[in-house]
Amino acid sequence: MTPELYRRQYLEPLKPGRNETSNTSVPDARHWYRPAEPPRPVSLTHLYAAGVYCGHGETLAHLGVRVREADLQVDQLVNANEEIARQRTDFVELHRAHEQHVKALEAAVEAARARAREFEQSTFWRMTAPLRFTVHRAKLASRYVRGLGHQARLLPPRLALARHILREEGAGALARRVRNKLVRQPHATGLHPRAGLEPAIGTLQFPEVAKPRITVIVPTYGQDLHTFTALKALARDAERLALEVIVMDDAAPVAASEALANVRGVRFVRNPTNLGFLGNCNKGANLAHGEFLLFLNNDAVAGEGALEAMLDVFAKHDDAGAVGAKLVYPDGRLQEAGGIVWRDGSAWNYGRGDDPAKPEYEYLREADYCSGAALMIPRALFRSLGGFDATFAPAYYEDTDLCFQVRAAGKKVYYQPAAEVVHFEGVSHGTDAGQGLKRHQVVNRERFYAKWRSTLASHRVNGLFPRLERDRSARRRVLFVEACMLTPDQDSGSVRTWRLLRVMREAGCKVTFVADNLEQRQPYARDLAREGVEVLHYPHTQSIEEYLEQNGHEFDMVVLARYYVAAPLIEAVRRHAPQALLVLDTLDLHFLRTRRLAELEGSRALQRSAETIYAQELDCIRRSDVTWVVSPVEQEVLAKEAPEAHVVQLTNIHETAGPVAPFAGREGILFVGGYRHPPNVDAAQFYAREILPHLRRLLPGVTSYLIGSNPPPTVQELAQEGLEVVGYVPDLAPWYARMRLSVSPLRYGAGVKGKVNEAMSHGLPVVATPMTVEGMHLVEGREVLVAEGPEAFAEAVARAYADEALWNTLSRGGLDNVRDHFSPQAAARALEATFAYHSAELPGPENQ
């Protein structure tokens, strides 16, 4: 050992002894060195060199200690390794047992299906068909009788309301209401043939596009008439959209550019050798210039508006990564409404062979995958993912894999039912899985399963609960029952409910909506479905109780809007959906509104009606888990009337509009209200007959406008100098932008007035009665002007109309009030407060 090595190993680690004192002198530098850093442990190699080679006794002894410690550590590592090996063996055995159990379950399910098919084909099943029909009819009769009992209990208040409508609005208005209640709109089935192939290849001209929005990639290998048919449908869309169309000819015997020589404005690209479907699509994507790519099979014909509908998803959903279409066979049967991928990697074309117009196929939703026969994706995202994975060449599972990659990148895959595409399945690849490109379907399924095995572990076993699997991403499932179809352009109650359903969807809920009368009024049902809400309707749903009997187990929450809708359904919800939180949405307290009308008119019949409604409404509140009210005033009323009830305030929902047009340049006074709501009819008459004469004196030449749907003759007759009855207006935004004031002279009612919220959300100041602003957190003089009595009301209107400074104060204050109390965020908090009751221990209805 060299002297330098000796100093480094043995002298540097030394420290001063325990008996040293503060005045001990430092040894000579030749004998002691202050360590430059904390001492390091001596390696076994150096101990061996000093103890064995140099014969240092103390070092040799320390070496022995270290060797024994090392032996002990080795033993511990060996034992730990043996334990890990045992655990691994146990895990492998457990996993093997789990796989065997899953296979056994799948076999049991398939055996059960086979037995069910065999039983349904048996003589016994056919012989008992009359009995089953009789039992079913008996169930329907029982429901009908129960419904009659409920209708009988509703008869007194309805007769009182009918007399009021007859007196105030006339016989015509009453007849229209009765007809709307009793008559269902006709419904067209989706099972009708679609347009077929074009008779022959003809001439087409696509416009030149410098900056395409969409690049449509059409992979082809022969079948030129199909390609022409697909291109003709695209040419129609090219008149409205900036399209780049690339026909990718995969070395077909006859070049597509020759077969389609009269098709101009399309880019034909011919591969020198056959690349297969996947390689052909990837090459086309590399040549594209559009913001979005649409992969469209040459045997797929896009329906009218399909491309716009797919683009609309990207415009409205920032998380959209890919959008697929509803694929329909030429005979009208459904081919695919999005796809489901099961735990073993097998895939279902959801809804195959069914009626494509059924509600379960008609709403926007997430999907495990959508077919590459018609799939849109942002070009930048497609390229960042590396395109279709070449592992799946030449074809099959490449689209499913791409959709899984989209989700892995943090985006979502949406199925858009409004984009209907007719697909001549089998033309491009055939239908026999044992030959041609189809044979790769089985092989690529195994490759797909190996790649995504960990992700698929959370999916269900093949074929189990497909209705739940189609909405796998749902945090909660909500059934919402209203009296009739939502019409947000006609009444404020519909506006609130529509926006509430939107808040539910944004909270991750799968929402199913049904009107108590099972109507499918358009365009409302279609628009609601485009927001991702499943809309049930006749004839696909025959009764709500029957639907609950079949599907009630799916729901986490059932919302019944209005007491007269809830009363006959509460028992069915408890029986068929016992796990669900039952919520009564009052919209406003009907008994409170009717009491106030009775007081206003001094009517004993209306007073009796109010007490009947009170008994029924309070009964529904007590039998529900949670009750929604729209105002703190109603919350206080129920705290006294039903202190045991769980009440959540979930009020109107509004977002403030853009920049507010200034005071200057505005003129006119606006009254808004749907006239199927009796308080609005009374308010319009009060304004025209008692307030307007004072306004003519205070504001000569100023015109008032009565806007709202379904104005009865008694309202139409109010038209006069200075008062115009406009009626229904589909879009109120231009009116809010040019009117100077909004008025709401309600004399009775309950709840929160949407007409006031809506005006304030556009920065339009409001003059209202005390009844109107009840429970709205409004500060008089800063956010609203409040007046009671005809003359006082007219004076308040004149003051706000003429005073620009006051007008600006009210405009700003109204906007602030909407932001603070009526925002979607406030609704989301109320919704979470409601969901909290689902996990809480609530007393059962029998104990309430």
ZAMARGU-4260 file (C-alpha; in steps of 0.2 Angstrom, whole numbers, plus 5000, padded with zeros to 4 digits):
<rodrens>
0) 5000/5000/5000 | 5007/5017/4995 | 5008/5031/5009 | 4996/5041/4999 | 4983/5027/4999
5) 4986/5025/5018 | 4983/5043/5022 | 4967/5044/5011 | 4960/5028/5019 | 4965/5029/5037
10) 4970/5046/5042 | 4957/5057/5033 | 4942/5049/5042 | 4950/5051/5059 | 4941/5064/5071
15) 4947/5072/5087 | 4945/5061/5102 | 4931/5062/5115 | 4943/5069/5128 | 4948/5084/5118
20) 4944/5101/5125 | 4942/5117/5116 | 4960/5123/5120 | 4968/5107/5113 | 4981/5112/5100
25) 4980/5106/5082 | 4993/5092/5078 | 5006/5095/5066 | 5000/5094/5048 | 5012/5079/5045
30) 5001/5068/5057 | 4983/5074/5054 | 4973/5081/5040 | 4957/5090/5042 | 4944/5080/5031
35) 4938/5091/5016 | 4921/5082/5016 | 4911/5070/5027 | 4920/5053/5028 | 4916/5040/5016
40) 4913/5021/5020 | 4928/5011/5015 | 4925/4998/5002 | 4927/4980/5004 | 4941/4980/4990
45) 4951/4993/5000 | 4948/4983/5017 | 4954/4967/5008 | 4970/4976/5002 | 4975/4983/5019
50) 4970/4968/5029 | 4976/4954/5018 | 4990/4961/5007 | 4997/4973/5020 | 4993/4962/5036
55) 4985/4976/5046 | 4976/4967/5060 | 4963/4979/5065 | 4958/4981/5046 | 4957/4962/5045
60) 4945/4961/5059 | 4934/4975/5052 | 4934/4966/5036 | 4927/4950/5044 | 4913/4960/5052
65) 4909/4968/5035 | 4909/4951/5026 | 4897/4944/5039 | 4886/4959/5036 | 4887/4956/5017
70) 4882/4938/5019 | 4867/4943/5030 | 4861/4955/5016 | 4864/4942/5003 | 4853/4930/5013
75) 4840/4944/5015 | 4840/4947/4996 | 4839/4929/4992 | 4824/4927/5004 | 4815/4943/4997
80) 4818/4936/4979 | 4810/4920/4983 | 4795/4929/4991 | 4794/4939/4975 | 4794/4924/4965
85) 4781/4916/4976 | 4770/4931/4974 | 4772/4931/4955 | 4767/4913/4954 | 4752/4917/4965
90) 4748/4932/4954 | 4750/4922/4938 | 4739/4908/4945 | 4726/4921/4951 | 4726/4929/4934
95) 4724/4913/4925 | 4710/4908/4937 | 4702/4925/4933 | 4703/4923/4914 | 4695/4906/4916
100) 4681/4913/4927 | 4679/4927/4913 | 4678/4914/4900 | 4666/4903/4910 | 4655/4919/4912
105) 4656/4922/4894 | 4651/4904/4890 | 4637/4905/4903 | 4630/4921/4895 | 4631/4913/4877
110) 4623/4897/4884 | 4609/4907/4892 | 4607/4917/4875 | 4606/4900/4866 | 4593/4893/4879
115) 4583/4909/4877 | 4583/4907/4858 | 4578/4889/4859 | 4565/4893/4872 | 4558/4907/4861
120) 4557/4895/4846 | 4548/4881/4857 | 4530/4875/4855 | 4527/4880/4873 | 4532/4898/4870
125) 4521/4899/4854 | 4506/4891/4864 | 4508/4904/4878 | 4508/4919/4867 | 4490/4923/4870
130) 4492/4922/4889 | 4507/4933/4888 | 4498/4946/4878 | 4483/4945/4890 | 4495/4948/4905
135) 4503/4963/4896 | 4486/4970/4892 | 4481/4968/4910 | 4497/4977/4916 | 4492/4991/4904
140) 4474/4992/4910 | 4480/4992/4928 | 4491/5007/4924 | 4477/5016/4915 | 4466/5013/4930
145) 4479/5020/4942 | 4481/5035/4930 | 4462/5038/4930 | 4462/5039/4949 | 4476/5052/4948
150) 4467/5062/4934 | 4452/5062/4945 | 4461/5070/4959 | 4468/5083/4947 | 4450/5087/4940
155) 4445/5101/4953 | 4460/5112/4950 | 4460/5109/4932 | 4442/5114/4930 | 4445/5130/4940
160) 4460/5133/4928 | 4449/5130/4913 | 4436/5142/4919 | 4449/5155/4922 | 4456/5152/4904
165) 4439/5152/4896 | 4435/5169/4905 | 4452/5178/4902 | 4457/5170/4885 | 4442/5163/4877
170) 4435/5147/4871 | 4448/5145/4856 | 4463/5146/4868 | 4455/5133/4879 | 4451/5121/4865
175) 4469/5123/4858 | 4476/5118/4875 | 4464/5103/4876 | 4469/5098/4859 | 4488/5099/4862
180) 4486/5088/4878 | 4476/5075/4869 | 4483/5074/4851 | 4501/5067/4848 | 4511/5072/4833
185) 4514/5059/4819 | 4530/5050/4820 | 4540/5044/4805 | 4550/5028/4807 | 4568/5028/4802
190) 4566/5011/4793 | 4564/5017/4775 | 4575/5014/4760 | 4589/5027/4757 | 4595/5033/4740
195) 4604/5020/4731 | 4618/5020/4718 | 4618/5033/4704 | 4612/5025/4687 | 4629/5029/4679
200) 4645/5039/4680 | 4642/5056/4675 | 4650/5074/4676 | 4654/5082/4692 | 4663/5099/4695
205) 4670/5103/4712 | 4675/5122/4715 | 4693/5127/4717 | 4698/5129/4735 | 4714/5138/4741
210) 4712/5135/4760 | 4701/5119/4763 | 4692/5117/4779 | 4691/5098/4777 | 4701/5086/4766
215) 4690/5071/4762 | 4701/5056/4759 | 4692/5043/4748 | 4702/5026/4747 | 4697/5016/4732
220) 4701/5000/4723 | 4689/4999/4708 | 4670/5000/4711 | 4670/5016/4702 | 4651/5019/4702
225) 4651/5018/4721 | 4665/5031/4721 | 4655/5042/4709 | 4640/5041/4720 | 4650/5046/4735
230) 4658/5060/4726 | 4641/5067/4720 | 4635/5068/4738 | 4651/5077/4742 | 4649/5089/4727
235) 4633/5095/4735 | 4642/5099/4751 | 4656/5108/4742 | 4644/5121/4737 | 4644/5126/4756
240) 4660/5120/4763 | 4678/5122/4758 | 4682/5105/4753 | 4698/5096/4746 | 4694/5079/4740
245) 4708/5066/4737 | 4703/5050/4728 | 4717/5037/4733 | 4718/5024/4720 | 4727/5009/4727
250) 4733/5002/4710 | 4716/4996/4704 | 4716/4987/4687 | 4707/5003/4679 | 4714/5019/4686
255) 4701/5029/4695 | 4706/5045/4686 | 4701/5037/4669 | 4685/5029/4675 | 4680/5046/4683
260) 4687/5057/4669 | 4672/5068/4669 | 4674/5072/4688 | 4684/5088/4690 | 4691/5098/4705
265) 4695/5082/4713 | 4713/5076/4716 | 4717/5059/4710 | 4732/5050/4717 | 4737/5033/4710
270) 4749/5021/4720 | 4762/5012/4709 | 4759/4997/4720 | 4745/4991/4732 | 4747/4999/4749
275) 4732/4991/4757 | 4718/5001/4765 | 4728/5007/4780 | 4743/5013/4770 | 4732/5021/4757
280) 4724/5031/4770 | 4740/5037/4778 | 4747/5042/4762 | 4731/5052/4758 | 4733/5061/4775
285) 4751/5066/4771 | 4745/5074/4755 | 4730/5084/4764 | 4730/5102/4767 | 4713/5104/4776
290) 4711/5108/4795 | 4701/5092/4797 | 4703/5075/4789 | 4687/5065/4784 | 4691/5047/4780
295) 4676/5041/4769 | 4675/5024/4761 | 4671/5025/4743 | 4655/5015/4746 | 4649/5028/4759
300) 4637/5042/4754 | 4636/5056/4766 | 4619/5063/4769 | 4613/5081/4768 | 4622/5091/4782
305) 4632/5077/4788 | 4649/5086/4786 | 4642/5101/4795 | 4635/5091/4809 | 4652/5083/4812
310) 4661/5100/4811 | 4648/5106/4824 | 4654/5094/4837 | 4672/5101/4836 | 4665/5119/4837
315) 4655/5115/4853 | 4666/5103/4861 | 4685/5108/4864 | 4688/5090/4870 | 4683/5082/4854
320) 4697/5072/4845 | 4687/5062/4833 | 4669/5062/4827 | 4660/5047/4818 | 4644/5046/4809
325) 4628/5036/4810 | 4630/5022/4797 | 4614/5016/4789 | 4612/5002/4776 | 4603/5007/4759
330) 4587/4998/4765 | 4586/5009/4780 | 4592/4998/4794 | 4605/5004/4806 | 4623/4998/4803
335) 4632/5007/4817 | 4628/5020/4830 | 4646/5021/4837 | 4655/5006/4843 | 4657/4996/4859
340) 4673/4987/4863 | 4672/4973/4876 | 4685/4967/4888 | 4692/4954/4876 | 4695/4967/4862
345) 4680/4961/4852 | 4669/4975/4845 | 4651/4978/4842 | 4643/4989/4829 | 4630/4996/4842
350) 4612/4995/4836 | 4616/4984/4820 | 4600/4980/4810 | 4588/4991/4821 | 4578/5006/4817
355) 4590/5021/4816 | 4576/5033/4823 | 4575/5025/4840 | 4580/5037/4854 | 4595/5027/4860
360) 4603/5030/4843 | 4598/5048/4841 | 4609/5058/4853 | 4627/5064/4853 | 4638/5054/4865
365) 4655/5047/4867 | 4659/5031/4860 | 4673/5018/4862 | 4676/5020/4843 | 4668/5025/4827
370) 4670/5016/4810 | 4683/5023/4799 | 4670/5022/4785 | 4666/5040/4790 | 4678/5047/4803
375) 4683/5065/4805 | 4699/5070/4815 | 4709/5086/4815 | 4724/5084/4804 | 4737/5090/4817
380) 4730/5077/4829 | 4731/5063/4816 | 4749/5067/4812 | 4754/5069/4830 | 4748/5052/4833
385) 4758/5045/4819 | 4742/5041/4808 | 4734/5024/4808 | 4746/5011/4816 | 4755/5001/4803
390) 4753/4986/4815 | 4736/4984/4809 | 4740/4984/4790 | 4733/4981/4778 | 4716/4984/4787
395) 4704/4981/4802 | 4705/4988/4819 | 4715/5003/4813 | 4701/5014/4816 | 4697/5007/4833
400) 4715/5008/4838 | 4716/5027/4832 | 4701/5031/4843 | 4709/5023/4858 | 4725/5033/4854
405) 4714/5049/4853 | 4708/5046/4871 | 4726/5042/4877 | 4730/5059/4870 | 4717/5067/4882
410) 4703/5069/4869 | 4686/5061/4866 | 4678/5051/4852 | 4660/5057/4848 | 4646/5048/4839
415) 4636/5061/4829 | 4619/5054/4825 | 4615/5070/4815 | 4628/5065/4802 | 4620/5050/4793
420) 4630/5041/4780 | 4623/5027/4769 | 4636/5013/4769 | 4636/4999/4756 | 4645/4988/4768
425) 4655/4974/4760 | 4659/4983/4743 | 4676/4989/4750 | 4682/4974/4759 | 4668/4960/4758
430) 4659/4952/4772 | 4667/4935/4774 | 4679/4935/4788 | 4688/4920/4781 | 4694/4927/4765
435) 4701/4943/4757 | 4704/4958/4768 | 4691/4952/4780 | 4703/4938/4786 | 4714/4951/4795
440) 4699/4956/4806 | 4702/4941/4818 | 4721/4943/4818 | 4721/4961/4821 | 4709/4959/4835
445) 4722/4949/4845 | 4735/4963/4841 | 4723/4976/4847 | 4720/4967/4863 | 4738/4964/4866
450) 4741/4983/4864 | 4726/4990/4874 | 4724/4975/4887 | 4726/4986/4902 | 4714/4999/4896
455) 4701/4985/4892 | 4702/4978/4909 | 4689/4991/4915 | 4677/4986/4901 | 4663/4974/4903
460) 4663/4956/4898 | 4657/4953/4880 | 4639/4957/4878 | 4634/4961/4896 | 4624/4977/4899
465) 4627/4985/4882 | 4615/5000/4887 | 4627/5004/4901 | 4643/5001/4890 | 4637/5013/4877
470) 4639/5027/4889 | 4653/5020/4899 | 4661/5037/4903 | 4645/5044/4912 | 4648/5049/4930
475) 4630/5048/4934 | 4614/5043/4925 | 4599/5055/4926 | 4581/5052/4920 | 4571/5069/4919
480) 4552/5069/4916 | 4543/5085/4912 | 4525/5088/4907 | 4529/5092/4889 | 4543/5094/4877
485) 4554/5109/4881 | 4551/5124/4870 | 4565/5137/4876 | 4560/5150/4863 | 4542/5150/4870
490) 4543/5150/4889 | 4556/5153/4903 | 4553/5137/4912 | 4559/5127/4896 | 4574/5139/4896
495) 4579/5134/4914 | 4576/5116/4911 | 4586/5115/4895 | 4601/5124/4903 | 4600/5113/4918
500) 4601/5098/4907 | 4616/5106/4899 | 4624/5109/4916 | 4621/5090/4920 | 4629/5085/4904
505) 4644/5096/4908 | 4645/5088/4925 | 4648/5071/4916 | 4630/5065/4918 | 4621/5054/4905
510) 4604/5062/4904 | 4588/5054/4897 | 4573/5066/4895 | 4555/5062/4892 | 4539/5072/4891
515) 4525/5065/4901 | 4514/5066/4885 | 4528/5056/4876 | 4528/5070/4862 | 4543/5072/4850
520) 4540/5090/4845 | 4552/5096/4832 | 4565/5105/4831 | 4566/5104/4850 | 4568/5085/4852
525) 4582/5085/4838 | 4591/5100/4846 | 4591/5093/4863 | 4598/5076/4856 | 4612/5086/4848
530) 4617/5093/4865 | 4619/5075/4870 | 4602/5071/4879 | 4593/5055/4875 | 4575/5060/4871
535) 4562/5046/4873 | 4546/5048/4864 | 4531/5038/4857 | 4530/5026/4849 | 4547/5019/4854
540) 4542/5022/4872 | 4524/5017/4876 | 4523/5023/4894 | 4535/5030/4907 | 4530/5017/4920
545) 4534/5003/4907 | 4551/5011/4903 | 4555/5012/4922 | 4550/4994/4924 | 4563/4989/4910
550) 4577/5002/4913 | 4574/5009/4930 | 4589/5000/4937 | 4601/5011/4926 | 4598/5027/4935
555) 4606/5036/4949 | 4594/5050/4949 | 4576/5053/4943 | 4569/5070/4942 | 4550/5073/4941
560) 4545/5090/4936 | 4529/5098/4943 | 4518/5089/4956 | 4505/5083/4944 | 4518/5074/4934
565) 4526/5067/4949 | 4511/5061/4958 | 4507/5046/4948 | 4525/5041/4945 | 4533/5042/4962
570) 4527/5024/4966 | 4534/5017/4950 | 4551/5025/4953 | 4552/5018/4971 | 4547/5001/4964
575) 4558/5000/4948 | 4572/5012/4953 | 4574/5010/4972 | 4593/5015/4971 | 4589/5031/4962
580) 4588/5048/4971 | 4571/5055/4968 | 4570/5073/4965 | 4554/5084/4963 | 4557/5100/4953
585) 4543/5112/4957 | 4548/5125/4945 | 4537/5136/4955 | 4526/5131/4970 | 4509/5129/4961
590) 4499/5131/4977 | 4507/5147/4981 | 4504/5154/4964 | 4485/5148/4964 | 4482/5156/4981
595) 4489/5173/4975 | 4477/5172/4960 | 4462/5168/4971 | 4466/5182/4983 | 4468/5194/4967
600) 4451/5189/4960 | 4442/5185/4976 | 4437/5168/4970 | 4431/5155/4982 | 4433/5142/4968
605) 4451/5146/4965 | 4454/5146/4984 | 4447/5128/4985 | 4458/5124/4970 | 4473/5131/4979
610) 4470/5120/4994 | 4468/5104/4983 | 4484/5108/4974 | 4493/5112/4991 | 4488/5095/4998
615) 4494/5086/4982 | 4510/5096/4980 | 4515/5094/4999 | 4512/5075/4997 | 4524/5074/4983
620) 4537/5085/4992 | 4536/5073/5007 | 4537/5057/4997 | 4553/5064/4987 | 4571/5063/4993
625) 4575/5081/4987 | 4564/5095/4982 | 4571/5109/4970 | 4564/5127/4972 | 4569/5142/4962
630) 4569/5156/4975 | 4573/5158/4993 | 4556/5164/4996 | 4549/5147/4992 | 4563/5139/5002
635) 4556/5148/5017 | 4538/5143/5013 | 4543/5125/5013 | 4554/5127/5029 | 4537/5131/5037
640) 4525/5119/5028 | 4536/5104/5026 | 4551/5106/5038 | 4556/5088/5036 | 4559/5090/5017
645) 4576/5091/5010 | 4575/5107/4999 | 4589/5114/4987 | 4587/5130/4978 | 4591/5128/4960
650) 4586/5144/4951 | 4586/5150/4933 | 4601/5149/4923 | 4608/5163/4912 | 4624/5169/4905
655) 4627/5187/4901 | 4628/5192/4883 | 4641/5202/4874 | 4644/5221/4873 | 4628/5231/4878
660) 4622/5244/4865 | 4622/5261/4873 | 4607/5271/4878 | 4607/5282/4863 | 4599/5275/4848
665) 4588/5263/4858 | 4569/5266/4858 | 4553/5257/4863 | 4547/5247/4878 | 4547/5228/4878
670) 4535/5216/4887 | 4539/5197/4885 | 4529/5182/4891 | 4522/5166/4885 | 4504/5167/4885
675) 4500/5149/4889 | 4505/5155/4907 | 4489/5164/4914 | 4499/5177/4925 | 4507/5184/4908
680) 4489/5186/4901 | 4484/5195/4916 | 4500/5206/4916 | 4497/5211/4898 | 4479/5216/4901
685) 4484/5226/4916 | 4498/5235/4907 | 4487/5239/4892 | 4472/5244/4901 | 4478/5253/4917
690) 4497/5257/4914 | 4497/5262/4896 | 4485/5277/4898 | 4498/5285/4910 | 4512/5281/4899
695) 4504/5290/4884 | 4504/5306/4895 | 4522/5304/4902 | 4531/5297/4886 | 4521/5303/4871
700) 4525/5294/4855 | 4534/5279/4863 | 4528/5262/4857 | 4527/5246/4868 | 4528/5229/4861
705) 4520/5213/4868 | 4530/5198/4863 | 4527/5180/4867 | 4520/5164/4860 | 4502/5158/4859
710) 4494/5175/4862 | 4475/5172/4864 | 4462/5184/4856 | 4460/5193/4873 | 4478/5198/4871
715) 4478/5202/4852 | 4463/5213/4855 | 4474/5224/4866 | 4483/5231/4851 | 4481/5250/4850
720) 4490/5266/4846 | 4507/5265/4856 | 4505/5246/4859 | 4509/5233/4846 | 4505/5214/4849
725) 4520/5206/4840 | 4517/5188/4846 | 4530/5174/4844 | 4548/5179/4840 | 4561/5165/4837
730) 4576/5176/4843 | 4574/5189/4856 | 4592/5195/4855 | 4589/5209/4842 | 4574/5216/4852
735) 4585/5216/4868 | 4598/5226/4858 | 4587/5239/4852 | 4573/5242/4865 | 4576/5254/4879
740) 4567/5246/4893 | 4559/5229/4898 | 4543/5229/4909 | 4536/5215/4919 | 4519/5221/4928
745) 4515/5204/4935 | 4501/5204/4948 | 4502/5186/4954 | 4513/5171/4952 | 4527/5162/4961
750) 4545/5157/4958 | 4558/5167/4948 | 4554/5176/4932 | 4565/5171/4918 | 4559/5186/4907
755) 4568/5197/4920 | 4584/5187/4920 | 4584/5186/4901 | 4582/5205/4899 | 4596/5209/4912
760) 4608/5196/4905 | 4607/5207/4889 | 4610/5223/4899 | 4592/5229/4897 | 4585/5238/4912
765) 4569/5232/4920 | 4554/5240/4928 | 4544/5227/4938 | 4531/5225/4951 | 4536/5218/4969
770) 4528/5201/4964 | 4540/5200/4949 | 4556/5203/4958 | 4552/5191/4973 | 4567/5180/4978
775) 4578/5188/4964 | 4591/5196/4976 | 4588/5213/4967 | 4592/5230/4974 | 4579/5243/4970
780) 4586/5258/4962 | 4603/5250/4958 | 4598/5234/4948 | 4579/5236/4945 | 4565/5249/4947
785) 4550/5242/4957 | 4533/5250/4957 | 4516/5245/4962 | 4500/5252/4955 | 4497/5259/4937
790) 4502/5277/4940 | 4517/5273/4950 | 4523/5260/4938 | 4521/5272/4923 | 4531/5285/4932
795) 4545/5273/4936 | 4545/5268/4917 | 4546/5286/4912 | 4560/5290/4924 | 4571/5275/4918
800) 4567/5278/4900 | 4573/5297/4900 | 4587/5296/4913 | 4603/5290/4904 | 4613/5289/4920
805) 4600/5279/4929 | 4598/5268/4914 | 4617/5264/4914 | 4616/5261/4933 | 4602/5248/4931
810) 4610/5240/4915 | 4627/5237/4925 | 4618/5231/4941 | 4607/5219/4931 | 4622/5211/4923
815) 4630/5209/4940 | 4615/5201/4948 | 4614/5188/4934 | 4632/5184/4936 | 4631/5183/4955
820) 4615/5173/4957 | 4610/5165/4941 | 4625/5158/4932 | 4628/5140/4926 | 4641/5139/4940
825) 4628/5143/4953 | 4617/5129/4946 | 4632/5117/4946 | 4634/5120/4964 | 4616/5117/4968
830) 4617/5101/4957 | 4632/5094/4967 | 4622/5098/4983 | 4608/5087/4977 | 4620/5073/4972
835) 4627/5074/4990 | 4610/5067/4996 | 4612/5052/4985 | 4626/5045/4996 | 4618/5052/5012
840) 4607/5042/5024 | 4590/5048/5019 | 4574/5042/5028 | 4563/5032/5018 | 4546/5039/5012
845) 4537/5028/5025 | 4547/5036/5039 | 4545/5054/5032
</rodrens>
